[in-house]
Amino acid sequence: MSRKSLRHTAKGEHTRQRIVEAADRLIGWRGVTRVTLEDVRAEANVSSSQIYHYFADKQALIAAVVDRQDSLSSAGESMLGAFESADALRSWGRRLVEGQRESQSAGGCPIVTLGTGLMDLDVDTVGQLARIFRRCEDEIRAGYRTMHANGELPPSADPDALATMTLATAIGGLVLAQLNSDAQPLQLALDAMLDCLQSRQENSPKTLVPN
């Protein structure tokens, strides 16, 4: 699939962006499979001809959504937070859980939602999505290495393994929260992870997000 960027007028770029943002919202709410171009047309309040003017098909539109999420995560607006301290980790988890509660678990992290619909993505888009997840893991790993160097993690702790565990825990918790329409699975998963990391700190809170 071609990923070439076309030049548009300012008005045309605004329309295209509105379509991409609409698709992004719908994919976050419903998942890739259940979103159609007609759904996106209605959500963006545009005509079918406008949809096909900017996107040859659904795959092209999904690729644009991944491009958008890629740029957002690069700007620090993704599911990530800081991981340089236990307090920062706790705040990150609280934000994830509160986001699920506010949306009543109808929508989660768009990147996670896209990742669960791999069968509907082409090879180029899957590759880009994999790079986004790797960048997420790299950022988490860097934070854990800082915590390790500062003595906030035991000397025997492996920051690389912890980064993989944290990302996998967050992704699994978000998926379960959406499947069950309940943020509790995410909270339980993150609480268990933090309890594992914080078990040696007797005066630290035992839960990531208060009930």
C-alpha positions in Angstrom: 0.0 0.0 0.0 1.3 3.4 -0.8 2.1 5.7 2.2 2.9 8.8 0.1 1.7 12.1 1.5 -0.4 14.2 -0.8 -0.4 18.0 -0.6 -3.8 19.5 0.1 -5.2 23.0 0.5 -5.6 24.2 4.1 -9.3 23.5 3.9 -8.6 20.1 2.4 -6.1 19.2 5.1 -8.6 20.2 7.7 -11.3 17.9 6.2 -8.8 15.1 6.0 -7.7 15.6 9.6 -11.4 15.6 10.7 -11.9 12.3 8.9 -8.8 10.7 10.6 -9.8 12.0 14.0 -13.3 10.6 13.6 -11.9 7.2 12.5 -9.5 7.3 15.5 -12.4 7.9 17.9 -14.5 5.1 16.5 -11.7 2.6 16.4 -11.0 3.4 20.1 -14.7 2.8 20.9 -15.5 -0.2 18.8 -12.3 -1.7 17.5 -11.0 -1.9 14.0 -13.3 -4.7 12.7 -16.6 -3.1 13.6 -15.8 0.3 12.1 -16.9 0.9 8.5 -16.2 3.8 6.2 -19.9 4.7 6.4 -19.5 5.0 10.2 -16.5 7.3 9.8 -18.4 9.4 7.2 -21.3 9.9 9.6 -19.0 10.6 12.6 -16.9 13.2 10.6 -20.0 14.7 9.0 -18.6 14.5 5.5 -19.7 13.0 2.2 -18.7 9.6 0.8 -16.9 11.3 -2.1 -14.8 13.3 0.5 -13.8 10.0 2.2 -12.7 8.5 -1.1 -11.0 11.7 -2.2 -8.5 11.4 0.7 -8.5 7.6 1.2 -8.6 4.8 -1.4 -10.0 2.3 1.1 -10.4 1.4 4.8 -6.8 0.2 4.9 -5.5 3.6 3.8 -7.6 5.3 6.5 -6.4 2.9 9.2 -2.8 3.6 8.1 -3.5 7.4 8.6 -4.9 6.7 12.1 -1.7 4.8 12.9 0.3 7.7 11.5 -1.6 10.1 13.8 -1.1 7.9 16.9 2.6 7.6 16.0 2.9 11.4 16.0 0.9 11.7 19.3 3.1 9.1 21.1 6.2 10.9 19.8 4.8 14.1 21.4 4.3 12.4 24.7 0.5 12.2 24.4 0.1 8.4 24.3 -0.7 6.0 27.1 2.8 6.5 28.5 3.9 8.5 31.5 7.1 8.9 33.5 8.7 5.9 35.0 11.5 7.5 37.0 10.0 6.9 40.4 7.3 4.8 42.2 5.1 8.0 42.5 5.3 8.6 38.7 4.4 5.0 38.1 1.5 5.2 40.4 0.3 8.4 38.7 0.5 6.7 35.3 -1.6 3.8 36.4 -4.1 6.1 38.0 -4.5 7.9 34.7 -5.0 4.7 32.7 -7.7 3.5 35.1 -9.5 6.8 35.4 -9.5 7.1 31.6 -11.3 3.7 31.5 -13.8 4.7 34.2 -14.6 8.0 32.5 -15.3 6.2 29.2 -17.1 3.4 31.0 -14.5 1.2 29.3 -16.2 1.8 25.9 -12.9 3.1 24.6 -9.3 2.5 25.5 -5.9 3.4 24.2 -6.2 3.6 20.4 -2.8 2.0 19.9 -3.9 -1.0 22.1 -7.2 -1.2 20.2 -5.4 -1.2 16.9 -3.0 -3.8 18.1 -5.8 -6.2 18.9 -7.1 -6.0 15.3 -3.9 -7.1 13.6 -5.8 -9.3 11.1 -7.4 -6.1 9.7 -4.0 -4.3 9.2 -1.7 -4.5 6.2 2.0 -5.4 6.6 3.2 -1.8 6.5 0.7 -0.7 9.2 1.6 -3.7 11.4 5.2 -2.8 11.1 4.6 0.8 12.1 2.4 -0.3 15.0 5.2 -2.7 16.2 7.6 0.3 16.1 5.3 2.3 18.3 5.0 -0.5 20.9 8.8 -0.8 20.8 9.2 2.9 21.4 6.7 2.6 24.3 8.8 -0.2 25.8 12.0 1.7 25.3 10.6 4.7 27.2 9.4 2.5 30.1 12.8 0.7 30.2 14.7 4.1 30.4 12.6 5.0 33.4 13.2 1.7 35.2 16.9 2.0 34.5 16.8 5.4 36.3 14.9 3.9 39.2 17.4 1.0 39.3 20.4 3.5 39.3 18.7 5.5 42.1 18.2 2.5 44.3 14.4 2.5 44.0 14.6 -1.0 42.6 16.5 -4.0 44.2 20.0 -4.6 42.8 18.8 -7.9 41.4 15.9 -6.3 39.4 16.1 -6.4 35.6 14.8 -3.1 34.1 14.5 -4.7 30.6 12.3 -7.5 31.9 10.2 -5.1 34.0 9.6 -2.9 31.0 8.2 -5.8 29.0 6.1 -6.9 32.0 4.7 -3.4 32.5 3.7 -2.9 28.8 2.2 -6.4 28.7 0.3 -5.8 31.9 -1.1 -2.5 30.7 -2.1 -3.9 27.3 -3.7 -7.0 28.8 -5.5 -5.0 31.5 -6.9 -2.5 28.9 -8.1 -5.3 26.6 -9.9 -7.0 29.6 -11.4 -3.7 30.7 -12.9 -3.2 27.3 -14.1 -6.8 26.9 -15.8 -6.7 30.3 -16.9 -3.0 30.1 -15.3 -2.6 33.6 -12.0 -0.9 34.6 -11.5 -3.3 37.5 -9.4 -5.9 35.6 -7.0 -3.1 34.6 -6.8 -1.8 38.2 -6.2 -5.3 39.6 -3.5 -6.0 37.0 -1.7 -2.7 37.7 -2.0 -3.0 41.5 -0.5 -6.5 41.4 2.4 -5.2 39.2 3.1 -2.3 41.6 2.8 -4.6 44.6 5.5 -6.7 43.0 7.7 -3.7 42.4 7.1 -2.1 45.8 7.0 -5.1 48.1 10.3 -4.1 49.7 9.2 -0.6 50.6 7.2 -1.0 53.8 5.9 2.5 54.0 4.7 2.7 50.3 1.0 2.4 49.4 0.2 -1.2 48.4 -2.2 -0.2 45.7 -1.7 1.8 42.6 -5.1 3.4 42.4 -7.3 3.7 45.5 -10.7 2.2 45.2 
